[in-house]
Amino acid sequence: MIGHNVLVNGSNLTLANGTAAGAVNLASAADKLVVTISGSGGNIVRQLDLGSQPAGLTGFTWDGRTDAGDAAADGNYTLSVQQ
């Protein structure tokens, strides 16, 4: 699988070289989908507002920027989803 992306079930997100990608599988359509990315201490680093989304797989990318616009350090983060 070298050179390919793999989607795994979980709430972990790895920021590498200033970028990260993930997806959310929605059982039903969402009027507003927000992905919250948190650091190791549980502090919110970034919230991605993905807007209205249909049921199914919704992909997203994170540019490694915090909500304040600063570059986040490469490493492991957790994500949660609100709809």
Contact map, one row per residue, 1 for C-alpha under 8 A:
11111000000000000000000000000000000000000000000000000000000000000000000000000000000
11110000000000000000000000000000000000000000000000000000000000000000000000000000000
11111000000000000000000000000000000000000000000000000000000000000000000000000000000
11111100000000000000000000000000000000000000000000000000000000000000000000000000000
10111110000000000000000000000000000000000000000000000000000000000000000000000000000
00011111000000000000000000000000000000000000000000000000000000000000000000000000000
00001111100000000000011000000000000000000000000000000000000000000000000000000000000
00000111110000000000000000000000000000000000000000000000000000000000000000000000000
00000011111000000000000000000000000000000000000000000000000000000000000000000000000
00000001111100000000000000000000000000000000000000000000000000000000000000000000000
00000000111110000000000000000000000000000000000000000000000000000000000000000111000
00000000011111000000000000000000000000000000000000000000000000000000000000011110000
00000000001111100001110000000000000000000000000000000000000000000000000000011110000
00000000000111110001000000000000000000000000000000000000000000000000000001111000000
00000000000011111111000000000000000000000000000000000000000000010000000011111000000
00000000000001111111000000000000000000000000000000000000000000000000000001100000000
00000000000000111110000000000000000000000000000000000000000000000000000001000000000
00000000000000111111000000000000000000000000000000000000000000111000001111000000000
00000000000000111111100000000000000000000000000000000000000011110000000000000000000
00000000000011110111110000000000000000000000000000000000000011110000000000000000000
00000000000010000011111000000000000000000000000000000000001111000000000000000000000
00000010000010000001111100000000000000000000000000000000001110000000000000000000000
00000010000000000000111110000000000000000000000000000000111100000000000000000000000
00000000000000000000011111000000000000000000000000000001111000000000000000000000100
00000000000000000000001111100000000000000000000000000011110000000000000000000000000
00000000000000000000000111111100000000000000000000000111110000000000000000000000000
00000000000000000000000011111000000000000000000000000011000000000000000000000000000
00000000000000000000000001111100000000000000000000000111000000000000000000000000000
00000000000000000000000001111110000000000000000000011111000000000000000000000000000
00000000000000000000000001011111100000000000000000011110000000000000000000000000001
00000000000000000000000000001111100000000000000000111000000000000000000000000000001
00000000000000000000000000000111110000000000000011111000000000000000000000000000001
00000000000000000000000000000111111000000000000011111000000000000000000000000000111
00000000000000000000000000000001111100000000001111100000000000000000000000000000111
00000000000000000000000000000000111110000000001111000000000000000000000000000011110
00000000000000000000000000000000011111000001111100000000000000000000000000000011110
00000000000000000000000000000000001111100001111000000000000000000000000000001111000
00000000000000000000000000000000000111111111110000000000000000000000000000001110000
00000000000000000000000000000000000011111111100000000000000000000000000000011100000
00000000000000000000000000000000000001111110000000000000000000000000000000011100000
00000000000000000000000000000000000001111110000000000000000000000000000000000000000
00000000000000000000000000000000000001111111000000000000000000000000000000000000000
00000000000000000000000000000000000001111111100000000000000000000000000000000000000
00000000000000000000000000000000000111100111111000000000000000000000000000000000000
00000000000000000000000000000000000111100011111000000000000000000110000100000000000
00000000000000000000000000000000000111000001111100000000000000001110000000000000000
00000000000000000000000000000000011110000001111110000000000000000010000000000000000
00000000000000000000000000000000011100000000011111000000000001000000000000000000000
00000000000000000000000000000001111000000000001111100000000000000000000000000000000
00000000000000000000000000000001111000000000000111111000000000000000000000000000000
00000000000000000000000000000011110000000000000011111000000000000000000000000000000
00000000000000000000000000001111100000000000000001111100000000000000000000000000000
00000000000000000000000000001111100000000000000001111110010000000000000000000000000
00000000000000000000000001011100000000000000000000011111000000000000000000000000000
00000000000000000000000011111100000000000000000000001111100000000000000000000000000
00000000000000000000000111111000000000000000000000000111110000000000000000000000000
00000000000000000000001111000000000000000000000000000011111000000000000000000000000
00000000000000000000001111000000000000000000000000001001111100000000000000000000000
00000000000000000000111100000000000000000000000000000000111110000000000000000000000
00000000000000000000111000000000000000000000000000000000011111000000000000000000000
00000000000000000011110000000000000000000000000000000000001111100000000000000000000
00000000000000000011100000000000000000000000000100000000000111111000000000000000000
00000000000000000111000000000000000000000000000000000000000011111000000000000000000
00000000000000100111000000000000000000000000000000000000000001111100001111000000000
00000000000000000100000000000000000000000000010000000000000001111111111100000000000
00000000000000000000000000000000000000000000110000000000000000011111111100000000000
00000000000000000000000000000000000000000000111000000000000000001111110000000000000
00000000000000000000000000000000000000000000000000000000000000001111110000000000000
00000000000000000000000000000000000000000000000000000000000000001111111000000000000
00000000000000000000000000000000000000000000000000000000000000001111111100000000000
00000000000000000100000000000000000000000000000000000000000000011100111110000000000
00000000000000000100000000000000000000000000100000000000000000011100011111000000000
00000000000000100100000000000000000000000000000000000000000000010000001111100000000
00000000000001111100000000000000000000000000000000000000000000010000000111110000000
00000000000001110000000000000000000000000000000000000000000000000000000011111000000
00000000000111100000000000000000000000110000000000000000000000000000000001111100000
00000000000111100000000000000000000011110000000000000000000000000000000000111110000
00000000001110000000000000000000000011110000000000000000000000000000000000011111000
00000000001110000000000000000000001111000000000000000000000000000000000000001111100
00000000001000000000000000000000001110000000000000000000000000000000000000000111110
00000000000000000000000100000000111100000000000000000000000000000000000000000011111
00000000000000000000000000000000111100000000000000000000000000000000000000000001111
00000000000000000000000000000111110000000000000000000000000000000000000000000000111
